[in-house]
Amino acid sequence: MVALMQAKTAKRLAKRGPTAKKTALVRGEPVVRGILAATMEELAHAGYSALRIEDVAARAGVNKTTIYRRWPTKEELVRAALLSMGDDTICAPNTGALRSDLLALARKMVAIAGSPQGRSLTRVILAEGPDSELMTIAKSLRDVHEAVPRAMIEAAESRGELAPGIDAMLLFNVIGSAIHERLFLNRESVDDSFLNSLLDLLLLGAGPRRRPA
Amino acid sequence: MVALMQAKTAKRLAKRGPTAKKTALVRGEPVVRGILAATMEELAHAGYSALRIEDVAARAGVNKTTIYRRWPTKEELVRAALLSMGDDTICAPNTGALRSDLLALARKMVAIAGSPQGRSLTRVILAEGPDSELMTIAKSLRDVHEAVPRAMIEAAESRGELAPGIDAMLLFNVIGSAIHERLFLNRESVDDSFLNSLLDLLLLGAGPRRRPA
């Protein structure tokens, strides 16, 4: 994804010619991280509809043209901010077994969803309504978010750890739902004991175990 | 639960003596249903903290003393309103097999959670914050809400349909979480095709099936 964004930046720069190069912002630079963090904060504060680039600029302490230069529309800015969430922490675990991979990923999901950023994002998405632009942006990022599960499923399949015919992506979605429900609706903490019971249920199944190999 | 409430009413009447009997409201009477429905509507409109008995009375078209007589506190009124949700529809399915019981229950959960009442209740609970009185009331109703799953688990165990050592209540919670996530966070519909994939995953498990009986 970082590569994709760098490619896009390069393309945009090429259109503008060599002079634009000096002002290009590279992802990972402190100013970029500051703008994206400010965007998340404004999103939590004002919601998507009322979010203004001016307010993000003020919060980040930059000129608004600095933002427009890299993200010409509000949609692009918010998309980049959402993508930046958990950027440093989400990568496919590689423990050598599906169960321990799932436990490692679930712990990361708990950390991100339970963070102040994760909590306010959930609140904003719930408040914006079913056909909101924010919802559309969030859904468009699904492919990006599913990259980690896909890598884990592939590794598990190569080790023969998944039953044939099972909807493996649903396995990940159900883990996410169970974590969100506890954190946001029941307001309970999620510890390893809960995650282990959940993985027992999802990997072994609740039904009797008398099927042949 | 109905029996319990009737017993409480009888006790209250006994304290007041025979004259109170004329004004007693019996659960299921149109006026009671009207007050509880008005309470849910006010709750959706104002939230729990700002909910006033006067406004419920006005919405239901009754005198506020009619409400206070049966539910002396706001907490009791809201608890009764929450209990009345789905009262007519939730009873343990009895299809003779765990899987079809779960499918029947899941369909009812979708109908209740997706109703305007269910949606506004979720919104209000999410908005009220972690230590809200409404959250405390909702949690105190957990025993009541778990009566149906407990009956289904008992029946399934007697038919040998549950693996030993599995957390069967978690099975129900996970079905609920998956439905809520789709309805409230992803804003997607929940159809039988989704429910069947979910039940495949939860009953058969995602892991390889080569364990002995």
Interface residues (C-beta under 8 A of the other chain):
Chain A: L98 T122 R123 I125 L126 P130 M135 K139 G160 E161 L162 A163 G165 I166 D167 A168 L170 L171 N173 V174 G176 S177 A178 H180 E181 R182 F184 L185 N186 R187 S197 L198 D200 L201 L202 L203 L204 G205 A206 G207 P208 R209 R210 R211 P212 A213
Chain B: L98 T122 R123 I125 L126 P130 M135 K139 G160 E161 L162 A163 G165 I166 D167 A168 L170 L171 N173 V174 G176 S177 A178 H180 E181 R182 F184 L185 N186 R187 S197 L198 D200 L201 L202 L203 L204 G205 A206 G207 P208 R209 R210 R211 P212 A213
